Every structure is written in structure tokens, then in C-alpha cells.
């Protein structure tokens, strides 16, 4: 991605690295994934499961067809029966209002900026700067999009932490991967996840990292548009398997929204370099539910999917990127994912 020293860094970032209460997992992260997580459990310092215990419990639950994250977020399952009624799903808002916002005829036509080299900073500080610049780009794009909608975009906060931290949703831990907490409207990330993305998931590249941030911002977009609340209410009245199916549609929509952002951001600031989109597609594929299950348990349990398969995640990210239109990300009113 093309970033230079003069590019804006978001001021909506809280750096908690090195603060008390955080801890590192030996050997890096384990089982982390770019996912949205609610964690309705108490606060505390240095508590929780060890990473070995998490992996063992996760493997057992996958084998039984359950989602191990339900241990952390309390689950949205419950009573109810029947198939999800997708005809009741919220309609994606139209952005064009009589004008074409696709790549061919976009209002986002601005000259790009050339990259420059930064020196004298640690590798992790470089990652922090990159994260702030990506978040700034999401702010610039979504402020414009929401203005077209006649709405005001409420910019999310992003917290950089080490090991563990308190959140509005409870205790956030690095092993969970980057996540969005809808209760405090903040994105949380331990920068070591980028190393995990490269080494464990074999998804290197700066745009792969940007995709992760854009996906979590996508969940913030869903909250602002009322989609997240609808999903939570729908899941509460469905059995677990069908609730998981609704969750998959929400996650795939966040992938599509990330693709829309990549399209519009490149039109706005000429950020993309050759190979960037391939990096994003590779990252989407690497963190598909089927890939994660196969790596952790040796078998795939589709009923336990909560984010979608690798193929689905790639398809929806690509769809959002190719169209650049938010209304093309309506995963709730389609039968084919």
C-alpha cells in the first residue's frame, strides 16, 4: 500500500501497550482470528484460560459441532424454532441517490500520494503507525459515504494493546485476534496478530493487515446502520445452528464492506499497489472457518461456522471490491452465499 510520512494518522487511537494488566502468550498468539467478539464476562487482571487450555477446549467443541467462542461471549442462542426468515432482514441502504458510485463513475477522484521511507522506529511502532493510517483512511471514506446517506458517521476508536485489556464487553485477550466491541464501539488489536497472520496463517502483506482493520470497521458500519442489533435480536430466538447461519451472513457482509472500502479508498487516495488485492483475498481465505477447523481439529463442521468458508469470504470481499457499492453487500436477502 502507498503510504508516506505526510499521510494522516487517525487521532481515534488509544495505545495501551505496556500498561499494567496486559500479558503476552509465550510463542505468540494461538488461535487468534480476525473476528468480531462479544465477551460478556467480568473484568480482572491476568485472568482467563491459558492458551493451551483454549486450544484443547476449542478442538473439543469443534468436534462436537459447537462454536468455542460461545464460552467467551455467552452465546446468542436460545429458544425458537424454524428457519431464519431472511425476508425480514434489513435492506442495505442505497448510496447512489441518482448517481453512479461505482468505480467507473465515482465522486472519489483525487490525486494519489507517493510513499516515503520512515527511519529510526521499531518494527512494532511502524505497525502502529500503519494501523493509524489505515484507520484514518476508513474515516475519510466512510465520512463521505455517510454524508451521501444524509447521516453523520460516528468514527470508532481503536485500541492497541498487549496481551490483554479491559473492554466494554469484558476482558479482551490477544488470543481472540482483532475484534470489535459494540458496547463501547471500539476496535481492539494486539499488533502481534500481524505476525501471526503472516507466519501462522501464511497471509503476509500490508494490505492483508489493512483488510483485518477494514473488516472490524465493517462491523461498526453494521452497528450504525442498525444491522448488528437486528442480527442479535434474530439470533436470540433461533437454535444454535440457525443462529450461526445468521452470524455467518453478518461476517460475510463485513468482508464485503471491507472490499467496498478498498475500492473507494483507492479511488480517493490511490493506495493500492500490484498484488495488494491478492494479499487481501489470501487473508480472507486463510481465516475461513473451514481452514481454521481443519487446522485445529482435522475436520470441518459447517454447522459450527460463524464467519463463513474461505471460498465465501473471498467471494464477498471480491464482490465488494469490484462494485464499490455498499448496497451490493446485502448478504441477508440472498440464498446463495
C-alpha positions as CSV (number, residue, x, y, z in Angstrom):
1,X,0.0,0.0,0.0
2,X,1.2,3.5,-0.8
3,X,1.7,5.4,2.4
4,X,4.2,8.2,3.2
5,X,5.3,10.3,6.1
6,X,2.8,13.0,5.2
7,X,-0.2,10.8,5.3
8,X,-2.7,11.4,8.1
9,X,-2.7,9.2,11.2
10,X,-6.1,8.8,13.0
11,X,-6.4,10.6,16.3
12,X,-9.0,8.0,17.4
13,X,-6.4,5.5,18.6
14,X,-5.6,4.6,22.2
15,X,-2.2,3.0,22.7
16,X,-2.3,0.7,25.8
17,X,0.9,-1.2,25.0
18,X,3.0,-1.7,28.1
19,X,0.3,-0.8,30.5
20,X,-0.5,-2.9,33.6
21,X,-2.9,-5.8,33.2
22,X,-1.6,-6.9,29.9
23,X,0.4,-10.1,29.3
24,X,2.0,-12.0,26.5
25,X,1.3,-15.5,25.5
26,X,4.5,-17.4,25.1
27,X,5.4,-18.1,21.5
28,X,3.0,-15.5,20.1
29,X,-0.7,-15.8,19.6
30,X,-2.7,-19.0,19.4
31,X,-6.0,-19.5,17.7
32,X,-6.4,-15.8,17.0
33,X,-8.6,-14.8,14.1
34,X,-9.9,-11.6,12.6
35,X,-13.3,-11.8,14.1
36,X,-15.9,-9.8,16.0
37,X,-16.3,-11.0,19.5
38,X,-18.6,-10.1,22.4
39,X,-17.1,-11.0,25.8
40,X,-19.8,-10.7,28.5
41,X,-17.6,-11.8,31.4
42,X,-16.1,-9.9,34.3
43,X,-13.1,-7.7,34.3
44,X,-9.9,-8.6,36.0
45,X,-6.1,-8.7,35.6
46,X,-4.2,-11.5,34.1
47,X,-7.1,-14.0,34.4
48,X,-8.7,-16.3,31.9
49,X,-7.6,-19.6,30.3
50,X,-4.1,-20.5,29.3
51,X,-3.6,-20.7,25.5
52,X,-3.1,-24.5,25.8
53,X,-6.4,-24.9,27.5
54,X,-8.2,-22.6,25.0
55,X,-6.9,-24.7,22.1
56,X,-7.9,-28.0,23.8
57,X,-11.4,-26.7,24.6
58,X,-11.8,-25.3,21.1
59,X,-10.8,-28.5,19.5
60,X,-13.3,-30.5,21.6
61,X,-16.1,-28.1,21.0
62,X,-15.5,-28.0,17.2
63,X,-15.5,-31.8,17.2
64,X,-18.9,-31.7,18.9
65,X,-20.2,-29.2,16.5
66,X,-20.2,-26.2,18.8
67,X,-18.6,-22.8,18.4
68,X,-15.8,-22.4,21.1
69,X,-16.3,-18.6,21.1
70,X,-19.6,-19.1,22.8
71,X,-17.6,-19.8,26.0
72,X,-16.3,-16.2,25.8
73,X,-19.3,-14.3,24.5
74,X,-22.1,-16.1,26.3
75,X,-23.8,-17.0,23.0
76,X,-26.9,-15.6,21.4
77,X,-28.7,-18.9,21.1
78,X,-31.9,-19.6,22.9
79,X,-35.4,-20.7,22.3
80,X,-37.2,-20.5,19.0
81,X,-37.6,-22.8,16.1
82,X,-37.9,-22.8,12.3
83,X,-35.6,-21.4,9.7
84,X,-34.3,-17.9,9.7
85,X,-36.6,-15.6,7.9
86,X,-34.2,-13.6,5.7
87,X,-37.1,-11.7,4.2
88,X,-37.2,-9.8,7.5
89,X,-33.5,-8.8,7.1
90,X,-32.7,-5.1,7.0
91,X,-32.3,-3.8,3.5
92,X,-28.9,-2.3,2.7
93,X,-29.2,1.4,2.1
94,X,-28.7,2.8,-1.4
95,X,-25.8,5.2,-1.7
96,X,-26.2,6.4,-5.3
97,X,-29.2,8.7,-4.9
98,X,-29.4,9.1,-8.6
99,X,-25.7,8.9,-9.3
100,X,-23.4,6.0,-10.0
101,X,-20.9,5.4,-7.2
102,X,-19.2,2.5,-8.9
103,X,-15.5,2.6,-9.9
104,X,-16.4,3.8,-13.4
105,X,-18.2,7.0,-12.3
106,X,-17.1,7.7,-8.8
107,X,-17.1,11.0,-6.9
108,X,-13.9,9.8,-5.3
109,X,-11.4,11.0,-7.8
110,X,-8.4,12.6,-6.1
111,X,-4.6,12.6,-6.9
112,X,-2.6,9.9,-5.1
113,X,0.3,10.3,-2.8
114,X,3.7,8.9,-3.1
115,X,5.3,6.7,-0.5
116,X,8.3,7.6,1.5
117,X,10.6,5.7,4.0
118,X,10.4,6.2,7.7
119,X,13.5,5.5,9.8
120,X,14.5,5.3,13.5
121,X,11.4,3.5,14.8
122,X,10.9,0.0,16.0
123,X,9.1,-2.6,13.8
124,X,6.1,-2.5,16.2
125,X,6.0,1.3,16.2
126,X,5.9,1.1,12.4
127,X,2.9,-1.3,12.6
128,X,1.2,1.1,15.0
129,X,1.7,4.0,12.5
130,X,0.4,1.9,9.7
131,X,-2.7,0.9,11.7
132,X,-3.4,4.6,12.5
133,X,-3.1,5.5,8.8
134,X,-5.4,2.7,7.7
135,X,-8.0,3.8,10.3
136,X,-7.6,7.4,9.1
137,X,-8.4,6.1,5.6
138,X,-11.5,4.3,6.8
139,X,-12.6,7.6,8.4
140,X,-12.2,9.6,5.2
141,X,-14.1,7.1,3.1
142,X,-17.0,6.4,5.5
143,X,-17.5,10.0,6.4
144,X,-18.1,10.7,2.7
145,X,-20.3,7.7,2.3
146,X,-22.5,8.5,5.3
147,X,-22.7,12.1,4.1
148,X,-24.2,10.8,0.9
149,X,-26.7,8.8,3.0
150,X,-27.7,12.0,4.8
151,X,-26.2,10.7,8.0
152,X,-23.3,11.5,10.3
153,X,-20.6,8.9,10.6
154,X,-19.5,8.3,14.1
155,X,-15.9,7.3,14.0
156,X,-14.9,4.3,16.0
157,X,-12.0,4.2,18.4
158,X,-9.2,1.7,18.0
159,X,-7.2,0.4,21.0
160,X,-3.8,-1.1,20.6
161,X,-3.0,-3.4,23.5
162,X,-0.5,-6.0,24.6
163,X,-1.7,-9.4,25.8
164,X,-5.0,-8.5,27.4
165,X,-7.0,-5.4,28.2
166,X,-10.4,-4.3,29.6
167,X,-13.1,-3.5,27.1
168,X,-16.8,-2.6,27.3
169,X,-17.5,-6.2,26.5
170,X,-15.3,-7.7,29.3
171,X,-11.7,-8.8,29.1
172,X,-10.2,-8.8,25.7
173,X,-7.2,-11.1,25.1
174,X,-4.7,-11.3,22.2
175,X,-5.6,-14.9,21.5
176,X,-9.0,-13.8,20.3
177,X,-7.5,-11.9,17.4
178,X,-8.7,-8.4,16.5
179,X,-12.3,-7.8,17.5
180,X,-14.9,-5.1,17.6
181,X,-16.9,-4.4,20.8
182,X,-20.3,-2.9,20.0
183,X,-20.9,-1.8,23.6
184,X,-18.0,0.7,23.7
185,X,-17.8,1.0,19.8
186,X,-14.1,0.3,19.9
187,X,-11.8,-2.0,17.8
188,X,-9.1,-3.9,19.7
189,X,-5.9,-5.3,18.3
190,X,-2.7,-6.7,19.6
191,X,-0.1,-5.8,16.9
192,X,1.5,-9.3,17.3
193,X,-1.6,-10.5,15.4
194,X,0.1,-9.2,12.2
195,X,3.0,-11.6,12.8
196,X,0.5,-14.4,13.4
197,X,-1.3,-13.5,10.2
198,X,2.0,-13.8,8.3
199,X,3.6,-16.8,10.0
200,X,0.7,-19.0,11.2
201,X,-1.9,-18.2,8.6
202,X,0.6,-17.6,5.8
203,X,-1.1,-14.3,4.8
204,X,1.7,-11.7,4.6
205,X,1.5,-8.2,3.2
206,X,0.4,-4.8,4.4
207,X,-3.0,-5.0,2.6
208,X,-3.7,-8.2,4.5
209,X,-3.3,-6.2,7.6
210,X,-5.5,-3.4,6.3
211,X,-8.2,-5.9,5.4
212,X,-8.3,-7.0,9.0
213,X,-8.9,-3.5,10.2
214,X,-11.4,-2.8,7.5
215,X,-13.4,-5.9,8.4
216,X,-13.7,-4.8,12.0
217,X,-14.7,-1.3,10.9
218,X,-17.3,-3.1,8.8
219,X,-18.9,-4.3,12.0
220,X,-19.0,-0.7,13.2
221,X,-20.8,0.2,10.0
222,X,-23.3,-2.6,10.7
223,X,-23.9,-1.2,14.1
224,X,-24.5,2.3,12.9
225,X,-27.0,1.1,10.2
226,X,-29.0,-1.0,12.7
227,X,-27.9,-4.3,11.2
228,X,-26.0,-5.5,14.2
229,X,-28.9,-5.0,16.5
230,X,-31.2,-6.9,14.1
231,X,-28.8,-9.8,13.9
232,X,-28.5,-10.0,17.7
233,X,-32.3,-10.0,18.2
234,X,-32.8,-12.6,15.4
235,X,-30.2,-14.9,16.9
236,X,-31.7,-14.8,20.3
237,X,-34.9,-16.5,19.0
238,X,-33.1,-19.2,17.0
239,X,-31.5,-22.5,17.8
240,X,-27.7,-22.5,17.7
241,X,-27.2,-23.9,14.2
242,X,-29.5,-21.4,12.6
243,X,-28.2,-18.6,14.8
244,X,-24.7,-19.5,13.5
245,X,-26.0,-19.2,9.9
246,X,-27.2,-15.7,10.6
247,X,-23.8,-14.8,12.1
248,X,-22.1,-16.1,9.0
249,X,-24.1,-13.7,6.9
250,X,-23.1,-10.9,9.2
251,X,-19.4,-11.7,8.9
252,X,-19.5,-12.1,5.2
253,X,-21.2,-8.7,4.9
254,X,-18.3,-7.2,6.9
255,X,-15.9,-8.8,4.4
256,X,-17.9,-7.2,1.6
257,X,-17.9,-3.9,3.3
258,X,-14.1,-4.1,3.6
259,X,-14.0,-4.7,-0.1
260,X,-16.1,-1.6,-0.8
261,X,-13.7,0.4,1.4
262,X,-10.7,-0.9,-0.5
263,X,-12.3,0.2,-3.8
264,X,-13.4,3.7,-2.7
265,X,-10.2,4.3,-0.7
266,X,-8.1,3.5,-3.8
267,X,-10.2,6.0,-5.8
268,X,-9.8,8.6,-3.1
269,X,-6.1,8.2,-2.4
270,X,-4.5,5.8,-4.9
271,X,-3.4,3.5,-2.2
272,X,-3.3,0.1,-3.9
273,X,-0.2,-1.4,-5.4
274,X,0.1,-4.5,-7.6
275,X,-0.6,-7.6,-5.5
276,X,-2.4,-5.8,-2.7
277,X,-5.9,-7.2,-3.5
278,X,-4.4,-10.7,-3.8
279,X,-3.0,-10.2,-0.3
280,X,-6.5,-9.3,1.0
281,X,-8.0,-12.3,-0.8
282,X,-5.3,-14.6,0.6
283,X,-6.0,-13.3,4.2
284,X,-9.8,-13.8,3.7
285,X,-9.1,-17.4,2.6
286,X,-6.7,-18.1,5.4
287,X,-9.2,-17.3,8.2
288,X,-12.2,-19.1,6.7
289,X,-14.0,-21.3,9.2
290,X,-13.2,-24.4,7.2
291,X,-9.4,-23.6,7.2
292,X,-9.4,-22.9,10.9
293,X,-11.3,-26.1,11.8
294,X,-9.2,-28.2,9.5
295,X,-6.0,-26.8,11.1
296,X,-7.2,-27.2,14.7
297,X,-9.3,-30.4,14.6
298,X,-8.5,-32.1,11.3
299,X,-12.2,-32.0,10.1
300,X,-14.8,-29.5,9.0
301,X,-18.1,-28.9,10.8
302,X,-20.2,-26.5,8.6
303,X,-22.9,-26.2,11.2
304,X,-20.4,-24.6,13.6
305,X,-19.3,-22.0,11.1
306,X,-19.6,-18.4,12.4
307,X,-17.6,-16.5,9.8
308,X,-18.1,-18.4,6.5
309,X,-15.9,-20.7,4.5
310,X,-12.7,-19.5,2.8
311,X,-14.5,-19.5,-0.6
312,X,-17.4,-17.5,0.8
313,X,-15.1,-14.9,2.5
314,X,-13.1,-14.4,-0.7
315,X,-16.2,-14.2,-2.8
316,X,-17.8,-11.4,-0.7
317,X,-14.7,-9.4,-0.3
318,X,-14.1,-9.5,-4.1
319,X,-17.8,-8.6,-4.7
320,X,-17.5,-5.5,-2.5
321,X,-14.2,-4.5,-4.1
322,X,-15.4,-5.0,-7.7
323,X,-18.6,-3.0,-7.3
324,X,-17.6,-0.4,-4.7
325,X,-21.2,-0.2,-3.7
326,X,-22.5,-0.8,-0.2
327,X,-25.9,-1.9,-1.4
328,X,-24.2,-4.9,-3.2
329,X,-23.3,-6.3,0.3
330,X,-26.8,-7.5,1.2
331,X,-25.9,-10.9,2.4
332,X,-29.2,-11.3,4.3
333,X,-31.5,-11.2,1.3
334,X,-29.7,-13.7,-0.9
335,X,-30.0,-17.5,-0.8
336,X,-26.6,-18.0,-2.4
337,X,-23.5,-17.2,-0.2
